[in-house]
């Protein structure tokens, strides 16, 4: 299917293929252009315009259906990620007929993406492609889904090295911060919560009688969603060091009976921690500390706890990891190792040789 072209004539949207254009009788807006594109993909304009086009169903027609189904069930943030992958697919394959695909083309496409984009973007692209071709199989347009025989590309990206702060560095940062900024950093360091989880907290989630914090939601791109994972929904212990900063923040916003952190206009931060991030970056530069992302506050909490012998299961549950394996996979090297294990119960039992000797 040939690519559709547009022209603006005195504010009216014209569209066509090659040098032939026809008025849409609509204003030239992005929404109206998308309407025309969608109709063209579905073959609704062929008879009207008399264009000689390939009427075979295209990949993009099925991708549109898949993406629409996801819009009805997924969060806004997830749809944005899938839409990003959709744009890469459509730019690469354009309007190629669904029955003309070979597995090697899928492999070449994802290998090209792997040189520039993240694993998550490629995985989302593979999901969209797989589900689109599944629809084509169900429609009896193709017999085999070409994505099934293509393995995901290999990534050789080095594993990110965690770079937590020391207790001395934490003290230095907090001593040189004030007000709600200081409280945000203190809560980050001493709860291990993600920034979006902290900004989504309401005072109803903080129980000073039982010293617990109920983490049930997060804020991202202006939308309050459930936590990142099912395990992320959790009740965590408010240790004394964290309680100190919650109590200080209660003096700032406690009377509002709303979000723990509010802007000057008494509205929530809508998931935007840009203010905290900028202040954090400026502060550690001013203090002469090594440049690190603010997310290192979470790594700092985990590493300090494990390094001082706190039960790994407690740390894992506090962080909201889905299993202890996740925690150990990231933080094992922060746990103290004994030079020699003393297996006391065995030494006592076999002190004079074997048990039966």
Secondary structure by P-SEA (a helix, b strand, c coil): ccbbbbbbcccbbbbbcccbbbbccccccaaaaaaaaaaaaaccccccccccccccccaaaaaaaaaaaaaacccaaaaaaaaaaaaaaaaaccccccccccaaaaaaaaaaaaacccaaaaaaaaaaaaaaaaaaaaaccccccccccccccccccccbbbbbbcaaaaaaaaaacccaaaaaaaaaacccccaaaaaacccccccccccbbbbcccccccccccccccccbbbbbbcaaaaaaaaaaaacccccccccccccccccccccaaaaaaaaaaaaaaaccccccccaaaaaaaaaaaaacccaaaaaaaaccccaaaaaacccccbbbbccccaaaaaaaaccccccc
